[in-house]
């Protein structure tokens, strides 16, 4: 886990530097976005585009990347959101020299701090952009921001029937910060249940690690 955390920290540092040069790459009006989508449709006519064939969905994803709180409702039910973001990042890298992952630029710009409105958005990204480095980055941000204000996240989690899935996404990548933040939680019924489940997942991975050692 420590090795993974170190790698993520290095990637985050690089993406933060990239953000200084790439922050204007997300500022487009609807006409410009439509032009970009048409260019991508021609440029990526093969299998890369098959999972993101809806122009309207693509437009909403790009608008969401510009203003996540305003457009979150428009992208919540779009399948393969990570594929849209990934392909758009490839396009920006090739056409605007965005030297890094778009998801990293986005998180750095909009999730350097957290509030009640942004918590469900970050949770959505954690659950729907979970593959590869995308998943590692969203996990890193979630753990870091959870530690800074756990009660905001608890208020969101207790509304979710699938809150255990969130924990399952976090524990394997935690270097200790998420586990340590359990000490900040209170003694409500849900917080007790939450802490018990988190503890059980750490025990599971510790036993699994010992068995492989």
URNORWO-V570097 format. One record per helix or strand. SS is the DSSP state (alpha for helix, beta for strand). FROM is the first residue (numbers start at 1). TO is the last residue. Records with the same first field share a line. If there is no record, write none. Layout:
BEGIN
SS = FROM-TO / FROM-TO
END
This chain:
BEGIN
alpha = 2-26 / 30-43 / 47-52 / 55-66 / 68-75 / 81-96 / 102-110 / 116-128 / 132-148 / 150-157 / 163-171 / 177-184 / 189-212
END
